[in-house]
Amino acid sequence: MMTDFSLAAEDYLATRRAMGYKFREQGRLLRQFVAHLEMVGAEHLTINDAVSWAKEPADGAMTWWAFRLGVCRQFARYLSTIDPATEVPPTGLFPEPSHRIVPYIYSDDDLLGLLEAAGRLTPEHRADTYQTLISLVAVTGMRNGEAVRLNDDDVDLGDGILTIRNSKFGKSRQVPIHPSAVAALTGYARRRDHRRPRPKSRSFFTSTTGTRLLRDNVSTVYPRLVSDAGLRPGPSGRQARLHDLRHTFAVKCVIGWYRAGVDVDARLPVLSTYLGHTSPRDTFWYLTGVPELLELAAERLDTAPEVLP
């Protein structure tokens, strides 16, 4: 009996998303794979079908092939519980891509250059919006998608609290902000409302037409700002990303704790909660071993009292 791949794929995606996974890119690729299976008339998912689809385009990077095959593999594991004839592609057919992207840690000069580049955008409201958005992500470590999704009702400037709703894994949290950040957001909101007294959206950050600022547009504009600011790729060869501001926040926060002589291990759960992580273990991914952080950690170990057995 021929497998209904489309139905199985939608059930699989619904199950994963119910667990809190967004699966946007994976969902798009899975539907392409299902269309391929239907086009070739496959009755069951086979390793050959998965590999032939994964190796598109033919001149693509092998890490891209591995990512596509990974999408097939995860679906095949699910499908095998429904159709025992399903073949699950084994690991190791292509070199697996690294799951650890070495982030770009911004210096204070880098951030200043970014803000100056954003200030050269036109028209004036666009420059104002990007300067404020970048500054907010830098001083809170918020995910850029969380910042873009903020509505006016989520920004309590009286108490200095941001409410992040339905973020990763469906979690919500409240983020306290410094009085200087409150002042900056208050100024932006006042200028925004002066330029367009009748906005078309409840969004805190708006486009020049008064609609919600789109995350895709931010993803397009930000690399241009990085280039205009003259930021060179980091030691890993990767160019700075907006998400790297989140890594930078975490690293600088821990560096500040080391300098202040506080118990970093005791404070990590606080940072984890602030960033919206499920556990401190997830936060360790953000603590890239920048030289200054490693040096401070080593000094702390050297001065720690020896524990006798």
Stockholm file with secondary structure:
# STOCKHOLM 1.0

chainA/1-309         MMTDFSLAAEDYLATRRAMGYKFREQGRLLRQFVAHLEMVGAEHLTINDAVSWAKEPADGAMTWWAFRLGVCRQFARYLSTIDPATEVPPTGLFPEPSHRIVPYIYSDDDLLGLLEAAGRLTPEHRADTYQTLISLVAVTGMRNGEAVRLNDDDVDLGDGILTIRNSKFGKSRQVPIHPSAVAALTGYARRRDHRRPRPKSRSFFTSTTGTRLLRDNVSTVYPRLVSDAGLRPGPSGRQARLHDLRHTFAVKCVIGWYRAGVDVDARLPVLSTYLGHTSPRDTFWYLTGVPELLELAAERLDTAPEVLP
#=GR chainA/1-309 SS CCCCHHHHHHHHHHHHHHTTCCCHHHHHHHHHHHHHHHHTTCSSCCHHHHHHHHTCSTTSCHHHHHHHHHHHHHHHHHHTTTCTTCCCCCTTSSCCCCSCCCCCCCCHHHHHHHHHHHHTCSSHHHHHHHHHHHHHHHHHCCCHHHHHHCBGGGEETTTTEEEECSCGGGCCEEEECCHHHHHHHHHHHHHHHHHCSSCSCSBSSBCTTSSBCCHHHHHHHHHHHHHHTTCCCCTTSCCCCTTHHHHHHHHHHHHHHHHHTCCHHHHHHHHHHHHTCSSHHHHGGGCCCCHHHHHHHHHHHHHSCCCCC
#=GC SS_cons         CCCCHHHHHHHHHHHHHHTTCCCHHHHHHHHHHHHHHHHTTCSSCCHHHHHHHHTCSTTSCHHHHHHHHHHHHHHHHHHTTTCTTCCCCCTTSSCCCCSCCCCCCCCHHHHHHHHHHHHTCSSHHHHHHHHHHHHHHHHHCCCHHHHHHCBGGGEETTTTEEEECSCGGGCCEEEECCHHHHHHHHHHHHHHHHHCSSCSCSBSSBCTTSSBCCHHHHHHHHHHHHHHTTCCCCTTSCCCCTTHHHHHHHHHHHHHHHHHTCCHHHHHHHHHHHHTCSSHHHHGGGCCCCHHHHHHHHHHHHHSCCCCC
//
